[in-house]
Amino acid sequence: MFYVSGLGVDPGFRRCHIAERLSVALINELRSQGFTYRLGRTDISARGMRALYAKLGFQELPIHDSLYPERSYWLLRLCDSKGQGG
């Protein structure tokens, strides 16, 4: 499993698909390295990142973080149990 704590884009460069390109590049690299899962987290109010996670195939996890209730957690399966792309 690979976990990314955060991804941010300067407000002046948002809506230029930078986060999407970085995320896709990371996903492709993780797959080539044989990682099985990619876990991410974002703020529940971060509509753009939540939409990007969904677009890329992540599933929102039904986790309630009592220490950080404003967070949501997302999981992407990168490959199956035989190491094939997900």
Legacy VTK file of the C-alpha trace (Angstrom):
# vtk DataFile Version 3.0
C-alpha trace
ASCII
DATASET POLYDATA
POINTS 86 float
0.000 0.000 0.000
1.141 3.517 -0.786
-0.238 6.483 1.145
-0.156 10.124 0.086
-0.682 12.586 2.902
-1.586 15.511 0.686
-1.537 17.023 -2.771
-1.993 20.722 -3.313
-1.929 23.004 -6.324
-1.292 26.734 -6.077
-4.600 28.591 -6.503
-3.238 30.397 -9.564
-2.731 27.080 -11.358
-5.913 25.255 -10.394
-8.267 23.935 -13.074
-5.252 23.163 -15.285
-5.420 19.389 -14.590
-2.132 19.478 -12.667
-3.430 17.379 -9.757
-4.926 14.885 -12.206
-1.683 14.559 -14.183
0.372 14.130 -11.017
-2.089 11.571 -9.655
-2.159 9.555 -12.889
1.654 9.596 -13.101
1.902 8.399 -9.502
-0.691 5.665 -10.065
1.155 4.435 -13.166
4.475 4.397 -11.311
2.988 2.555 -8.340
1.483 -0.059 -10.668
4.843 -0.535 -12.398
6.463 -1.013 -8.978
3.933 -3.687 -8.005
2.011 -1.773 -5.345
-1.438 -3.218 -4.652
-3.276 -0.229 -3.186
-3.039 3.546 -3.074
-4.649 5.302 -0.117
-5.424 8.998 -0.045
-7.198 11.392 2.235
-8.777 14.753 1.761
-11.002 17.189 3.545
-14.704 16.426 3.172
-15.210 19.970 1.863
-12.578 19.558 -0.903
-15.057 18.943 -3.711
-12.414 19.093 -6.434
-10.170 16.442 -4.901
-13.103 14.217 -4.000
-14.319 14.440 -7.608
-10.828 13.637 -8.886
-10.514 10.599 -6.627
-13.880 9.339 -7.893
-12.915 10.017 -11.528
-9.698 8.028 -11.090
-11.579 5.037 -9.674
-10.969 5.473 -5.961
-13.648 4.296 -3.552
-14.481 6.430 -0.553
-13.983 4.394 2.595
-16.721 4.366 5.247
-14.347 5.611 7.929
-15.199 8.162 10.580
-12.018 9.631 12.001
-12.891 10.781 15.516
-9.680 12.835 15.764
-10.169 14.509 12.366
-13.882 14.371 11.521
-13.354 16.675 8.529
-11.306 14.031 6.671
-12.404 11.470 4.136
-10.289 8.498 3.082
-10.129 6.982 -0.399
-8.716 3.679 -1.674
-7.669 2.606 -5.172
-6.838 -0.990 -5.979
-3.802 -0.900 -8.259
-3.534 -4.592 -9.096
-5.184 -7.881 -8.272
-3.775 -10.627 -6.062
-1.773 -11.955 -9.045
-0.096 -8.595 -9.603
-2.183 -7.674 -12.652
-3.235 -4.056 -13.178
-6.452 -3.015 -11.440
LINES 1 87
86 0 1 2 3 4 5 6 7 8 9 10 11 12 13 14 15 16 17 18 19 20 21 22 23 24 25 26 27 28 29 30 31 32 33 34 35 36 37 38 39 40 41 42 43 44 45 46 47 48 49 50 51 52 53 54 55 56 57 58 59 60 61 62 63 64 65 66 67 68 69 70 71 72 73 74 75 76 77 78 79 80 81 82 83 84 85
